[in-house]
Amino acid sequence: MGFDQYHEPPEELSAETRTFARMCANLTEEAEAIGWYEQRISVEPDAAARNIMNNSLTEEYKHFSMELEHLFRAKPVWREIARGVLFQDGDIVANGEAAEKAGSEGSGAGAAQPTTAAADPSLGIGSLKESRP
């Protein structure tokens, strides 16, 4: 990958903005890898090969999640909006609209509440370990 991840001259961007752009590019690549593994696994007839690919897929989930968390830490408003959407019950679009409204109003931590379900301050990443096969 060259410098095509930038839409502005890199030398005019701060180091923080360049790091943010790199992490966004990494997140995109992890999402693409997840999609590719899903497709490969769905057509692979060999069980051992599918098992190895499933192992690789979970690595991509981990990488995607770590990169997303890094970006959330860099952008608190994004984190607040995500908190109102991720791991929430109810209508995803309604939760997103409510979270965006709360985030744009700058209501602070915990402002983005889901339309249903109890608010959980965590993003629920730890709970994913419990559901792994």
Secondary structure, 3 states (H helix, E strand, C coil): CCCCCCCCCHHHCCHHHHHHHHHHHHHHHHHHHHHHHHHHHHHCCCHHHHHHHHHHHHHHHHHHHHHHHHHHHHCHHHHHHHHHHCCCCCCHHHHHHHHHHHHHCCCCCCCCCCCCCCCCCCCCHHHHHHHCC
